Amino acid sequence: MKLVILDRDGTLNEDRDDFVKSADEWVPLPGALEAIARLNHAGWHTVIATNQSGLARGLLDMTALNAIHSRMNRELAALGGRIDAVFFCPHGPGDGCTCRKPLPGLFAMIGERYGLDLADVPSVGDSLRDLQAGIAAGSRPHLVRTGKAAGLDDAAVDAIIAQAPGTVVHADLAAFALHLLQGERRDRGIVADDADSAFGRLS
């Protein structure tokens, strides 16, 4: 099974300092839904691992969260894409849970659900804690320069990479999808010269 683990806010959709609290506030990043559909069409399953402390803070409830994900899935379906499952941490920073990223609890749940060793599973996020959670679970970390990473200069990105060894950096989710699919082509002996991502650095 080919599986990709995605962060949500800042990776798939616009992040908000006041949290995404309703379906109306959920706005996909340019090209992100198309990137997921492209991966799906190539046989990749996509799941989300997301911290949703807005639940613990009382900023939204499960009805609102479900409405957000219903909109996400409707917009993806219109493009022929899908998210197989959403794994979320509902806790606040001080709740002492094991599922809030940078802890790997959500990733462990995903591995158990799908019966997978996550060693060959790419995980994608826009922050250091996304990368740390993926690394702790044994997955292959990828940073997109959107969301929290959008305003970072190269030195700041390098500082993140230093704390998350093995991270590959991409401009956005579309660039990640292209990188992943080009890697598959190379593995099959098909040369692709239009790669736009490199190890630890955006080309």
ABEGO torsion letter per residue (X at the ends): XBBBBBBBBGAABBBBAAEBABAAABBBBBGAAAAAAAAAAAGBBBBBBBBBAAAAAGABBAAAAAAAAAAAAAAAAAAGBBBABBBBBABBAAAGBAABOABAAAAAAAAAAAGBBAAABBBBBABAAAAAAAAAAGBBBBBBBBEAAAABBAAAAAAAAAABBGBBBBABAAAAAAAAAAAAAAAAGBBBAABABBBGBBX
